[in-house]
Amino acid sequence: MAAQGLSPSEPSLSALEEDLTCSICLCLFSSPVTVPCGHNFCASCLELSWAGLAENFTCPQCRATFPRRPQLQKNTVLCRVVEQLQGCAGAEEEEEEAAGCGAEEPPIYCDSCLQAPAAQTCLTCTASFCAEHLRPHRDSPAFRHHQLCPPLRDLQQRKCPQHNKIFEFFCSQHGSCICSLCLLGHKLCHTSPLQLAKASAESVLKKKLMELHNQSEKADQAMSTVKTKQSQAAETASRKKDLIRSEFSEIKALIEEKENQALKVVAEEEKRICNKFDYVYGILGSKKNEIQSLRDQIEMALTEGDDILFLKRAAALQRMSTKDAFVPVIEMDQNLIHSAYQSAISLKDVVKLSVTQCKEKKAEAKLTPGKTKPPPAASTNKTCVEKKPPGPQHTHKEKILHQTPATLQAEAEEKKKPAKVAATTGTLNAAAAAATKDLISSFLKKSREELLQYAANITLDYNTAHNKVILSERYTRMSVSDTPLNYNHCPQRFTDCFQVLGFQCFKRGIHYWEVELQQNNFCGIGICYGSMVRQGPESRLGRNSSSWCIEWFNSKISSWHNDVEKCLPNVKATKIGVLLHCEGGFVIFMAVGEKHNLIYKFKTHFTEALYPAFWLFSSGAVLSLCQMQPQGLVS
């Protein structure tokens, strides 16, 4: 580029060309400016690089960041150096820039004088000459056979790099231009002069261009046809979807009404419970303030230097006492919540049964099309429905099934065939039991590391502990005292059995905790409802319908529920794992070791929130809750 136009007498400026090149456009600086990090760029290049930025301006070369747009000043020293460099080689550079802007191509200069425009190019000498220096080719017999042609540019690119001769032929097999000496190496190839090769290639490309034009028109026609068909299909589908939405909107309105009623019941119960919790929270806050006030008075008294005043204050403060914080049991009305949930399940079963029987009816109609007459059948079924005794359940079902006559017919057939419905219900129950069995088996196959993803760190509830149950190690260890501990009265406290509940309760999900048995094994581990009785012999774990437990007594292991005992094989273990699956309706007790060994499992339908529960027999029995870290999120 610019360096090619420099004269050999100016090597110093030529060596500076690289330092005077903008790193963005890779050309000589044009109105160079300097950024704070010291690098220089063309003003226009830097403006283009920073276009659209409001902050965090960076140097394009070193990536230095400036919080605000730097004030750019023109580098006058670089401008002068660039002008000197361009003064030596500027002619060719300016001509190239003018050509890029649409000006005429610069003339080809004589290779002898390098000043006058060339008149002709000698392909034998591979040089261009002006009229004056071309005279020997015209006058001297020595140059008579040299081949002359109009001035040509880039003669070096027209030469064979191997033989340094002008390209005269084209090898179609190798796709390259060759000189006359290269013909020896291309004897078996198809070669032709450059002009003939050019004409042949132009003919081929024109034919190819015509083929592409025809293919493009066909593609346009095909695209237009596809778009038309797509629009027609979309219009048809849109009309059908509108009709379907209209039908289902009526069904949704009925279902949403039932949903809103059920949600309203739960929301009102939630509001009632939350108000109670807010009240208890306020009472506890006042209690905490009272305790803090007494602490402040004691701390102030301890700073008293006067012995007499200190003793007076100390005597008064010693008479002041505070009671431990007490949290009463506040639970939702599970019967009310369960009734709302059961209403949703009943509605779902009605809809599912209606849809299923409607499909079966359509299948029968396809098998016997001649015997099927939907309008009379619908009318008959409607009469049967009207003869039903009035009641809220029948009225609600009729509202749901009123949408399609085929569904009414299915309901009538359901009443006529109770044995078939019972068989279907039995099949569903058997399928559910099989699914529960498979679910339990899958959990029994899991390793301890896999079960730890459901880990729950249990702490013991002080307000439920029997008056002789000692809670220690941050409410994770329990034992039995020989003397009463004078706990505050609490309606949730066990009075007859040495028992205590966990502070955490579980209403849904999967939970796993571990209990370590220490010293002798006179103890029990289980779960119970919060509504379990706290007084009398029926308050013992497993002796009522609200609790499930495994009990160790001497060397005997038993499972207890609803006062029914089942003796179990003896399993030697010092750590017991408990896995509770609320939705699955089962709790598993297993011996923790290198491989989990099943002790026993209970399967039932839980209707209330569940609490971990523990029972101790004598002062020698000790149970400790293991604190674990979950290994991952529950999938």
LINNOR-V251867 format. One record per helix or strand. SS is the DSSP state (2 for helix, 1 for strand). FROM is the first residue (numbers start at 1). LEN is the number of residues. If there is no record, write none. Layout:
BEGIN
ss:from:len
SS:FROM:LEN
SS:FROM:LEN
END
This chain:
BEGIN
ss:from:len
2:2:4
2:11:5
1:21:1
1:28:1
1:32:3
1:40:3
2:43:7
1:57:2
1:65:2
1:73:2
2:76:25
1:109:1
1:117:1
1:120:3
1:127:3
2:135:5
2:141:3
1:148:2
2:155:4
1:159:1
1:166:1
1:169:3
1:176:3
2:181:6
1:191:3
2:194:109
2:307:13
2:334:34
2:374:13
2:392:10
2:405:12
2:418:27
2:448:7
1:455:1
1:460:1
2:462:3
1:469:4
1:477:4
1:499:8
1:510:11
1:523:7
2:537:3
1:547:7
1:556:6
1:564:5
1:575:7
1:586:6
1:597:7
1:610:7
1:621:5
END
